[in-house]
Amino acid sequence: MTATTAPSSSSAADPRRELGRALQRWAGAGMPAVGVVRVLDRHGFGTVESGQLVASTPGGDAVGVLYRGALDDTVRPLAAEAAAGPRTGEAHVSEAAGLAAGLACAGGATLLGHPLPAELAAALGAALEGGVPAALLSPADGTAALVLTGPELEQAHGTLGSGEADEAGIAHVRGLLRRGATTTERFTAAGVDVLADLWVPVPTIVVVGSGAIGEALLAQAALLGWGARTVAELDEALAAVAGFSDADVVVLLDHAPRFDAVLIEGVRGGRGFIGALGSRRTQSARRGRLRTKGLSDAEIDSIYGPVGLDLGARTPAETAVSIVAQVIAARSGRTASALAASDGRIGG
């Protein structure tokens, strides 16, 4: 089973951050394991929604959603029971119930519930809340779990049961990460039937300043399923950047020198995509001010300015496209060259 989709919300911040906070809270409360439920197999529904996870305490305090809540009658009891050991469940949704939940049609799913030890729950939770790529791998019978976290999934917690399976599973999921999208996949690793959920964080764009380009950026973010908001005051912008995750984006539209502080905060925080609009002359003047305020040339070079790819954009909407295109390329580690000029994989 392979699935890749955009998030279902187009304006809110990534809901997985709430899930991450809950996992950390429960892991720190002394319980040995959290119960989790994932989609092992599916048919119908009309759409695929990857990376779905419901987590629960044994007492039934649950966070997360599968198929827009249409399966809750099966999912939530299964998640509470799963803290004690692995089990599976079957869930079916009628046409009427599916449409009422916002699904395209009826469907059914085989659900895997299994315990997630506290140490693994804490690691996964920290990554989800912090906007860092994360993956949860387990044998299809739920008897073990492996959590990978970090920009390159370089940190491993737990095991699939053998070193060979761990090595093969990690290599496979790191390959999936290069596609740059949240995905659910079932595959074989060293003879082990593995279910993997990979979460690639959803960006939130903070637009500092106002105007037509800012409005176009908000529209582009909504189209992509990213969060977005506009801030106009310096204190608000500094607070937003101080709370950045690796997935987040700031685009500085305001050329006033006082907003240099936003760029300095972003660069020194070392997280997210920091971009600034402006002409060559504006960029040169800004660069001089930043150097005077203590930023090194390397730190200044880490700012995307003038932000955007060279697409020949003229209108605010076209400029917004060039900016989000550069964000996508930066997140994927691509040079943004023409597909016809590349021999690499198309689409990741």
C-alpha positions as CSV (number, residue, x, y, z in Angstrom):
1,M,0.0,0.0,0.0
2,T,1.5,3.3,-1.0
3,A,-0.2,6.7,-0.6
4,T,0.9,10.3,-0.7
5,T,-1.4,13.3,-0.2
6,A,-1.5,16.9,0.9
7,P,-2.9,17.7,4.3
8,S,-6.7,18.2,4.5
9,S,-6.6,21.6,6.1
10,S,-5.6,24.6,4.0
11,S,-5.4,27.3,6.6
12,A,-4.7,25.9,10.0
13,A,-1.3,25.1,11.4
14,D,-0.2,21.5,11.1
15,P,-2.5,19.5,13.5
16,R,0.2,17.0,14.0
17,R,1.8,19.5,16.4
18,E,-1.1,19.0,18.8
19,L,-0.6,15.2,18.5
20,G,3.1,15.7,19.2
21,R,2.4,17.6,22.4
22,A,0.0,15.0,23.6
23,L,2.6,12.2,23.0
24,Q,5.2,14.0,25.0
25,R,2.8,14.8,27.8
26,W,1.7,11.2,28.1
27,A,5.3,9.9,27.8
28,G,6.3,12.2,30.7
29,A,3.5,11.1,32.9
30,G,5.0,7.7,33.7
31,M,2.9,5.4,31.6
32,P,5.0,2.7,30.0
33,A,3.4,2.9,26.6
34,V,0.8,4.8,24.5
35,G,-1.6,3.0,22.3
36,V,-1.6,4.0,18.6
37,V,-3.8,3.0,15.7
38,R,-2.7,3.2,12.0
39,V,-4.2,2.2,8.7
40,L,-2.8,-1.2,7.7
41,D,-4.9,-1.5,4.5
42,R,-7.9,0.2,2.9
43,H,-10.4,0.1,0.2
44,G,-12.8,2.7,-1.0
45,F,-13.2,6.2,0.6
46,G,-12.5,7.8,-2.8
47,T,-9.4,9.6,-1.4
48,V,-6.2,8.5,0.2
49,E,-5.1,10.3,3.4
50,S,-1.5,9.4,4.4
51,G,0.2,9.6,7.8
52,Q,-2.9,9.1,9.8
53,L,-2.5,8.3,13.4
54,V,-4.7,8.1,16.5
55,A,-2.9,7.9,19.9
56,S,-4.6,7.1,23.2
57,T,-3.9,6.5,26.9
58,P,-5.3,3.3,28.4
59,G,-8.0,5.5,29.9
60,G,-9.3,6.6,26.5
61,D,-7.8,10.1,26.3
62,A,-7.2,10.2,22.5
63,V,-5.7,12.6,20.0
64,G,-5.6,12.3,16.2
65,V,-7.9,11.4,13.4
66,L,-8.4,8.7,10.8
67,Y,-10.6,9.3,7.8
68,R,-12.1,12.5,9.2
69,G,-13.4,10.7,12.3
70,A,-15.7,8.4,10.3
71,L,-14.0,5.4,11.9
72,D,-14.0,6.7,15.5
73,D,-16.4,4.0,16.9
74,T,-13.7,1.4,16.1
75,V,-10.6,3.5,16.3
76,R,-10.8,5.0,19.7
77,P,-11.5,1.8,21.7
78,L,-8.8,0.0,19.7
79,A,-6.3,2.8,20.5
80,A,-7.0,2.6,24.2
81,E,-6.7,-1.2,24.2
82,A,-3.5,-1.1,22.1
83,A,-1.4,0.3,24.9
84,A,-1.5,-3.2,26.4
85,G,-0.5,-5.1,23.2
86,P,-0.9,-5.3,19.4
87,R,-4.3,-6.1,17.8
88,T,-6.1,-5.4,14.6
89,G,-9.6,-4.3,13.8
90,E,-11.9,-3.9,10.8
91,A,-13.9,-0.7,10.2
92,H,-16.5,0.0,7.5
93,V,-18.2,3.2,6.6
94,S,-21.5,3.4,4.6
95,E,-22.0,5.8,1.7
96,A,-24.1,8.1,3.8
97,A,-21.8,8.1,6.7
98,G,-18.8,8.7,4.5
99,L,-20.3,11.6,2.7
100,A,-21.4,13.1,6.0
101,A,-17.8,13.0,7.2
102,G,-16.5,14.6,4.1
103,L,-15.3,11.5,2.4
104,A,-15.9,10.9,-1.3
105,C,-17.7,7.5,-0.8
106,A,-18.0,4.4,1.4
107,G,-15.0,2.4,2.3
108,G,-13.3,0.0,4.7
109,A,-10.0,-0.3,6.5
110,T,-8.0,-2.8,8.4
111,L,-6.6,-1.0,11.4
112,L,-3.4,-1.9,13.3
113,G,-3.3,-1.0,17.0
114,H,-0.1,-1.4,18.9
115,P,1.8,0.0,21.9
116,L,4.3,2.8,21.4
117,P,6.8,2.7,24.4
118,A,7.1,5.9,26.3
119,E,10.7,6.6,25.0
120,L,9.6,6.3,21.4
121,A,6.4,8.3,22.0
122,A,8.5,11.1,23.4
123,A,10.8,11.1,20.4
124,L,8.0,11.0,17.9
125,G,6.1,13.7,19.8
126,A,9.0,16.0,19.9
127,A,9.6,15.7,16.2
128,L,5.9,16.2,15.3
129,E,5.6,19.3,17.6
130,G,8.9,20.7,16.4
131,G,8.1,20.4,12.7
132,V,10.9,18.0,12.1
133,P,10.5,15.0,9.7
134,A,9.6,11.8,11.5
135,A,8.6,8.2,10.7
136,L,7.0,5.3,12.6
137,L,7.8,1.8,11.4
138,S,6.5,-1.4,12.8
139,P,6.1,-5.0,11.6
140,A,2.5,-5.5,10.3
141,D,1.6,-7.5,13.4
142,G,2.6,-4.6,15.7
143,T,5.0,-6.5,17.8
144,A,7.8,-3.9,17.6
145,A,8.3,-0.3,16.7
146,L,11.0,1.9,15.3
147,V,10.9,5.8,15.3
148,L,13.1,7.9,13.1
149,T,13.4,11.6,13.5
150,G,15.5,14.5,12.3
151,P,15.9,16.4,9.0
152,E,17.4,13.4,7.3
153,L,15.8,10.8,9.7
154,E,19.2,10.3,11.2
155,Q,18.0,9.6,14.7
156,A,16.7,6.1,15.4
157,H,14.8,4.9,18.4
158,G,13.6,1.3,18.9
159,T,13.9,-1.6,16.6
160,L,11.9,-3.7,14.1
161,G,13.3,-6.8,15.8
162,S,16.7,-7.3,14.0
163,G,19.6,-5.3,12.8
164,E,19.0,-6.4,9.2
165,A,15.4,-5.3,9.2
166,D,16.3,-2.0,10.9
167,E,18.9,-1.2,8.3
168,A,16.7,-2.1,5.3
169,G,13.7,-0.3,6.8
170,I,15.6,2.9,7.6
171,A,17.1,3.0,4.1
172,H,13.7,2.6,2.5
173,V,12.1,5.3,4.5
174,R,14.9,7.7,4.0
175,G,14.4,7.2,0.3
176,L,10.7,8.1,0.7
177,L,11.8,11.3,2.5
178,R,13.4,12.5,-0.7
179,R,10.0,12.8,-2.3
180,G,9.2,15.5,0.2
181,A,5.7,14.4,1.1
182,T,3.9,12.7,4.0
183,T,3.2,9.1,3.0
184,T,2.1,5.7,4.2
185,E,3.7,2.6,2.7
186,R,3.8,-1.1,3.4
187,F,6.9,-2.9,2.2
188,T,9.2,-5.8,3.0
189,A,12.5,-5.2,4.8
190,A,14.9,-8.1,5.3
191,G,11.9,-10.5,5.2
192,V,9.8,-8.4,7.6
193,D,6.4,-7.1,6.5
194,V,6.7,-3.4,7.5
195,L,4.1,-0.7,7.8
196,A,5.7,2.8,7.7
197,D,4.1,6.2,8.2
198,L,6.4,9.1,7.3
199,W,5.5,12.7,8.3
200,V,7.0,15.6,6.4
201,P,6.0,18.8,8.2
202,V,3.5,21.2,6.7
203,P,5.0,24.7,6.4
204,T,3.5,27.8,7.8
205,I,4.3,31.1,6.0
206,V,4.6,34.3,8.1
207,V,4.3,37.3,5.8
208,V,5.8,40.4,7.4
209,G,4.2,43.4,5.8
210,S,1.1,44.1,3.7
211,G,0.1,44.5,0.1
212,A,-0.9,42.6,-3.0
213,I,2.1,40.2,-2.9
214,G,1.3,39.3,0.7
215,E,-2.3,38.6,-0.2
216,A,-1.2,36.4,-3.2
217,L,1.2,34.5,-0.8
218,L,-1.7,33.7,1.5
219,A,-3.7,32.4,-1.5
220,Q,-0.8,30.3,-2.7
221,A,-0.3,28.8,0.8
222,A,-4.0,27.9,1.0
223,L,-3.8,26.2,-2.4
224,L,-0.8,24.1,-1.2
225,G,-2.5,23.2,2.2
226,W,0.1,25.3,4.1
227,G,-0.7,27.5,7.1
228,A,-0.2,31.3,6.5
229,R,-0.7,34.6,8.3
230,T,0.3,38.2,8.0
231,V,1.9,40.3,10.7
232,A,2.5,44.0,10.6
233,E,4.2,44.8,13.9
234,L,7.8,44.1,14.7
235,D,7.2,42.5,18.1
236,E,4.7,40.1,16.6
237,A,7.0,39.2,13.8
238,L,9.9,38.6,16.2
239,A,7.7,36.3,18.3
240,A,6.6,34.4,15.3
241,V,10.2,33.7,14.1
242,A,11.4,32.9,17.6
243,G,8.8,30.0,17.7
244,F,9.8,28.7,14.2
245,S,10.1,25.0,13.4
246,D,12.3,23.7,10.6
247,A,9.3,23.7,8.4
248,D,8.3,27.3,8.8
249,V,8.8,30.2,6.4
250,V,9.1,34.0,6.8
251,V,8.8,36.3,3.9
252,L,9.8,39.9,4.7
253,L,7.9,42.4,2.5
254,D,8.5,45.5,4.6
255,H,11.8,47.3,3.7
256,A,11.9,49.4,6.9
257,P,15.3,49.0,8.6
258,R,13.7,48.1,11.9
259,F,12.5,44.8,10.4
260,D,16.2,43.7,9.9
261,A,15.7,42.4,13.4
262,V,13.4,39.7,12.0
263,L,16.1,38.5,9.7
264,I,18.7,38.5,12.4
265,E,16.3,36.5,14.7
266,G,15.6,34.0,11.9
267,V,19.2,33.5,11.0
268,R,20.5,33.1,14.5
269,G,17.6,30.8,15.4
270,G,18.8,28.5,12.6
271,R,15.4,27.1,11.7
272,G,13.1,27.6,8.8
273,F,13.2,29.4,5.5
274,I,14.1,33.1,5.8
275,G,13.3,35.2,2.7
276,A,13.2,38.9,2.0
277,L,11.7,40.8,-0.9
278,G,13.3,43.8,-2.5
279,S,15.2,45.2,-5.4
280,R,19.0,44.7,-5.9
281,R,19.6,48.1,-4.3
282,T,17.3,47.3,-1.4
283,Q,19.1,44.0,-0.9
284,S,22.5,45.6,-1.0
285,A,21.5,48.3,1.6
286,R,20.0,45.6,3.8
287,R,23.2,43.5,3.5
288,G,25.3,46.4,4.7
289,R,23.1,47.0,7.7
290,L,23.1,43.3,8.7
291,R,26.9,43.2,8.5
292,T,27.1,46.3,10.7
293,K,24.8,44.5,13.2
294,G,27.1,41.6,13.5
295,L,26.0,39.0,10.9
296,S,28.7,37.2,9.0
297,D,28.7,37.0,5.2
298,A,27.8,33.3,5.5
299,E,24.9,34.1,7.8
300,I,23.7,36.8,5.4
301,D,24.0,34.4,2.5
302,S,21.6,32.0,4.2
303,I,18.8,34.6,3.7
304,Y,16.9,34.1,0.5
305,G,17.0,37.6,-0.9
306,P,15.7,38.7,-3.3
307,V,13.3,35.8,-2.4
308,G,11.9,33.7,-5.3
309,L,13.0,31.9,-8.4
310,D,13.8,33.6,-11.6
311,L,10.5,32.8,-13.5
312,G,10.1,36.2,-15.1
313,A,7.3,37.0,-12.6
314,R,5.6,40.3,-13.1
315,T,2.3,40.3,-11.2
316,P,1.8,39.7,-7.5
317,A,0.3,36.3,-8.2
318,E,3.3,35.3,-10.3
319,T,5.7,36.6,-7.7
320,A,4.0,34.5,-5.1
321,V,4.4,31.4,-7.3
322,S,8.1,32.1,-7.7
323,I,8.5,32.4,-3.9
324,V,6.6,29.2,-2.9
325,A,8.5,27.4,-5.7
326,Q,11.8,28.4,-4.1
327,V,10.5,27.2,-0.7
328,I,9.6,23.8,-2.2
329,A,12.9,23.5,-4.0
330,A,14.8,24.4,-0.8
331,R,12.8,21.9,1.3
332,S,13.5,19.2,-1.3
333,G,17.2,20.0,-1.7
334,R,16.7,20.7,-5.5
335,T,18.3,23.3,-7.7
336,A,14.9,24.1,-9.4
337,S,16.2,23.4,-12.9
338,A,13.9,22.4,-15.7
339,L,12.7,18.8,-15.5
340,A,13.8,18.2,-19.1
341,A,17.3,19.1,-18.1
342,S,17.5,16.6,-15.2
343,D,18.0,12.9,-15.2
344,G,16.7,12.5,-11.6
345,R,13.4,11.2,-10.3
346,I,10.4,13.3,-11.4
347,G,8.2,14.2,-8.4
348,G,10.8,13.5,-5.8
